[in-house]
């Protein structure tokens, strides 16, 4: 084969490879764009599912997560520093994005939850019962476990002290150990526990070896997962404290939502 033909063959191969790469890149881009809306919808559905679980409505919802959420849940944005309800688009708010923005977040003075920065705003969820009365207030929580940040929700009665549930939605803990926060048996230990003591200080804690009978602030720690258990305790105490939802709790108790 002549050198000219070799060059033409090599050049043709490069053109062919380039065209294939271009086509593949285009297909990937088109697929990503086409799936984006579906991914956003799935993420929203997962969040709504966890909120309904935290409110004790998941069984009632059945397969109609969206309809049940729309019927019973009212999302509100609050300013964490003042505790006041503020205007804001709760559908697009992203705590993680705000927490990375120094102008929209603070560095906690006592960062026992290990979050590094806390967004100035948060979205809370007011959940009604079938009679239209406020039944549960669901608060998002974030805190460090053994390997990474753990994201979840706590459901509280309208006294903002009595626990309805603690539900984790995203974590990277070790299966069979820290990941036992997802175990229904462990989650069943929470209802009825009290977050605050008589002095109004966060007192909830996971107890190594098991909480004693009658301990209204104690929940059994996760067996073999001391660091994760400590992380859950610190996360809850941070978010129910003065640098978390504390100002909102005080303002709500003083005048409800007015």
ROLUMVEX-143473 format. One line per 2 residues: number of its first residue (from 0); for each residue x, y, z of C-alpha. Coordinates in nm, 4 decimals. Example, Ala and Ser with C-alpha at 12.3 -4.5 7.8 and 13.67 -1.06 7.14 Angstrom:
0	1.2300,-0.4500,0.7800  1.3670,-0.1060,0.7140
***
This chain:
0	0.0000,0.0000,0.0000  0.1370,0.3425,-0.0914
2	0.2109,0.6096,0.1704  -0.0709,0.8219,0.0254
4	-0.3260,0.5452,0.0744  -0.1966,0.4820,0.4282
6	-0.2416,0.8507,0.5126  -0.5906,0.8499,0.3609
8	-0.6833,0.5373,0.5625  -0.5443,0.6825,0.8851
10	-0.7177,1.0132,0.8237  -1.0439,0.8365,0.7498
12	-1.0134,0.6389,1.0730  -0.9614,0.9590,1.2736
14	-1.2643,1.1194,1.1114  -1.4738,0.8096,1.1836
16	-1.3617,0.7993,1.5474  -1.4331,1.1712,1.5851
18	-1.7833,1.1295,1.4409  -1.8547,0.8343,1.6730
20	-1.7345,1.0344,1.9759  -1.9448,1.3310,1.8702
22	-2.2542,1.1143,1.8271  -2.2002,0.9429,2.1640
24	-2.1474,1.2758,2.3399  -2.4639,1.4101,2.1828
26	-2.6626,1.1060,2.2907  -2.5310,1.1349,2.6472
28	-2.6204,1.5042,2.6593  -2.9673,1.4420,2.5194
30	-3.0233,1.1586,2.7692  -2.9038,1.3741,3.0604
32	-3.1360,1.6574,2.9629  -3.4245,1.4180,2.9097
34	-3.3696,1.2464,3.2453  -3.3108,1.5633,3.4468
36	-3.6778,1.6347,3.5064  -3.7355,1.2727,3.6033
38	-3.4416,1.2774,3.8436  -3.5709,1.5953,4.0078
40	-3.9187,1.4440,4.0370  -3.7794,1.1229,4.1902
42	-3.5736,1.3207,4.4407  -3.8788,1.5232,4.5408
44	-4.0881,1.2070,4.5722  -3.8269,1.0503,4.7995
46	-3.8223,1.3592,5.0228  -4.2017,1.3671,5.0417
48	-4.2011,0.9976,5.1314  -3.9620,1.0553,5.4226
50	-4.1623,1.3552,5.5450  -4.4827,1.1495,5.5435
52	-4.3005,0.8730,5.7304  -4.1791,1.1230,5.9894
54	-4.5381,1.2442,6.0273  -4.6791,0.8925,6.0594
56	-4.8752,0.9200,5.7345  -4.6834,0.6826,5.5112
58	-4.9159,0.3888,5.5672  -5.2199,0.6075,5.5018
60	-5.0616,0.7395,5.1829  -5.0148,0.3975,5.0283
62	-4.9084,0.4576,4.6693  -5.0461,0.8130,4.6600
64	-4.7463,0.9907,4.8086  -4.7900,1.3120,4.6101
66	-5.1630,1.3432,4.6792  -5.1282,1.2698,5.0506
68	-4.8412,1.5139,5.0850  -5.0394,1.7883,4.9091
70	-5.3426,1.7244,5.1293  -5.1761,1.7190,5.4705
72	-4.8387,1.8960,5.4502  -4.7694,2.2692,5.4423
74	-4.4048,2.3628,5.3883  -4.2801,2.6868,5.5421
76	-3.9451,2.8621,5.5205  -3.7985,3.0001,5.8407
78	-3.5065,3.2190,5.9338  -3.3060,3.0074,6.1761
80	-3.1429,3.3057,6.3455  -3.4731,3.4691,6.4451
82	-3.7062,3.1706,6.4317  -3.9538,3.3664,6.2200
84	-4.1453,3.2278,5.9244  -4.0390,3.4130,5.6094
86	-4.1301,3.4252,5.2430  -3.9420,3.1845,5.0194
88	-3.9811,2.9203,4.7535  -3.9791,2.5978,4.9536
90	-3.9805,2.3853,4.6378  -3.6430,2.5061,4.5105
92	-3.4659,2.5781,4.8401  -3.1462,2.3754,4.8719
94	-2.9909,2.3745,5.2177  -2.6660,2.2239,5.0908
96	-2.6168,2.4989,4.8344  -2.6876,2.7730,5.0881
98	-2.4571,2.6123,5.3456  -2.1675,2.6391,5.0983
100	-2.2371,3.0095,5.0414  -2.0777,3.2280,5.3094
102	-2.3340,3.5011,5.2460  -2.6216,3.2612,5.3123
104	-2.4825,3.0649,5.6045  -2.2950,3.0878,5.9334
106	-2.0227,2.8866,6.0991  -2.1763,2.7605,6.4248
108	-1.9998,2.8608,6.7443  -2.0656,2.5213,6.8987
110	-2.0687,2.2853,6.6012  -2.1375,1.9638,6.7905
112	-2.3170,1.8229,6.4838  -2.0018,1.8550,6.2729
114	-2.1703,2.0336,5.9831  -1.9051,2.3071,5.9385
116	-2.1572,2.5638,5.8129  -2.5308,2.6046,5.8725
118	-2.7617,2.7695,5.6209  -2.9440,3.0786,5.7467
120	-3.2777,2.9433,5.6312  -3.4556,2.6099,5.6577
122	-3.7806,2.4556,5.5396  -4.0067,2.3033,5.8021
124	-4.3208,2.0978,5.7416  -4.6502,2.1538,5.9226
126	-4.8608,1.8399,5.9011  -5.2367,1.8405,5.9609
128	-5.4595,1.5541,6.0672  -5.7864,1.4550,5.8995
130	-5.9691,1.7292,6.0931  -5.7350,1.9963,5.9596
132	-5.5617,2.0496,6.2939  -5.1848,2.0744,6.3322
134	-5.0664,1.7280,6.4310  -4.6938,1.7053,6.3609
136	-4.4087,1.9422,6.2829  -4.1322,1.7840,6.0769
138	-3.7850,1.9363,6.0968  -3.4897,1.8442,5.8719
140	-3.1660,1.7502,6.0498  -2.8055,1.7124,5.9350
142	-2.5128,1.5801,6.1314  -2.1903,1.3851,6.1117
144	-2.1984,1.0091,6.1536  -1.8974,0.7801,6.1341
146	-1.8113,0.8326,5.7672  -2.0007,1.1353,5.6445
148	-2.2943,1.3669,5.7045  -2.6278,1.1988,5.7714
150	-2.9514,1.3639,5.6565  -3.2904,1.3020,5.8089
152	-3.6087,1.4363,5.9672  -3.7566,1.4486,6.3145
154	-4.1323,1.4541,6.3634  -4.2503,1.6354,6.6759
156	-4.5917,1.6842,6.8320  -4.7237,2.0446,6.8402
158	-4.5564,2.0919,7.1809  -4.2275,2.0698,6.9860
160	-4.0951,1.8375,7.2527  -4.2685,1.5004,7.2206
162	-4.1127,1.2836,6.9519  -4.3302,1.1255,6.6855
164	-4.0402,0.9803,6.4890  -3.6801,1.0080,6.3761
166	-3.6283,0.9165,6.0109  -3.2965,0.9151,5.8279
168	-3.3087,0.9566,5.4522  -2.9456,0.9667,5.3393
170	-2.6336,0.8232,5.4991  -2.3143,0.6283,5.4339
172	-2.2920,0.4327,5.7586  -2.1770,0.0721,5.7870
174	-2.4492,-0.1867,5.7129  -2.5452,-0.3785,6.0268
176	-2.3897,-0.1128,6.2514  -2.4447,0.2594,6.1995
178	-2.6903,0.1933,5.9179  -2.9217,0.0402,6.1783
180	-3.0733,0.3878,6.2096  -3.2849,0.2626,5.9163
182	-3.4032,-0.0435,6.1084  -3.7788,-0.0241,6.1862
184	-3.7174,-0.1788,6.5307  -3.4800,0.1022,6.6269
186	-3.7090,0.3693,6.4812  -3.9932,0.2248,6.6895
188	-3.8063,0.3227,7.0086  -3.8542,0.6956,6.9475
190	-4.2264,0.7797,6.9699  -4.3120,0.9457,7.3013
192	-3.9572,1.0435,7.3953  -3.8946,1.4042,7.5043
194	-3.6350,1.6239,7.3354  -3.6069,1.8806,7.6156
196	-3.5663,1.8606,7.9921  -3.7626,2.0710,8.2419
198	-3.5132,2.3554,8.2007  -3.5815,2.3697,7.8280
200	-3.2416,2.2305,7.7312  -3.2003,1.9575,7.4665
202	-3.1631,1.6380,7.6684  -3.2298,1.3582,7.4205
204	-2.9505,1.1015,7.3983  -2.8642,0.7573,7.2735
206	-2.7635,0.5411,7.5685  -2.4915,0.2800,7.5344
208	-2.6144,-0.0494,7.6763  -2.9757,0.0586,7.6457
210	-3.1919,0.3269,7.8005  -3.3409,0.2525,8.1413
212	-3.7130,0.1966,8.1728  -3.8895,0.5279,8.2221
214	-3.6052,0.7339,8.0771  -3.8041,0.9843,7.8712
216	-3.4894,1.1329,7.7164  -3.3008,0.8105,7.6458
218	-3.3059,0.5819,7.3410  -3.1038,0.2628,7.2991
220	-2.7744,0.3280,7.1252  -2.6867,0.1368,6.8104
222	-2.5037,-0.1830,6.9005  -2.1395,-0.1694,6.7874
224	-2.1786,0.1806,6.6429  -2.0710,0.4178,6.9189
226	-1.9564,0.6970,6.6873  -2.2769,0.6921,6.4844
228	-2.4844,0.6866,6.8063  -2.2905,0.9821,6.9429
230	-2.3413,1.1570,6.6100  -2.7189,1.1138,6.6329
232	-2.7234,1.2546,6.9882  -2.5105,1.5535,6.8925
234	-2.7115,1.6165,6.5764  -3.0419,1.6276,6.7638
236	-2.9031,1.8419,7.0442  -2.7539,2.0863,6.7957
238	-3.0694,2.1251,6.5882  -3.2960,2.1595,6.8917
240	-3.0524,2.4111,7.0439  -2.9984,2.7835,7.0050
242	-2.8039,2.7560,6.6788  -3.0620,2.5268,6.5238
244	-3.4395,2.5376,6.5622  -3.4252,2.6760,6.9161
246	-3.5393,3.0298,6.8173  -3.8263,2.8842,6.6130
248	-3.9313,2.6595,6.9011  -3.9385,2.9559,7.1406
250	-4.1286,3.1791,6.8989  -4.3796,2.9041,6.8188
252	-4.4502,2.8350,7.1855  -4.4989,3.2059,7.2517
254	-4.7504,3.2668,6.9776  -4.7851,2.9684,6.7515
256	-4.7538,3.0628,6.3856  -4.8711,3.4212,6.4288
***
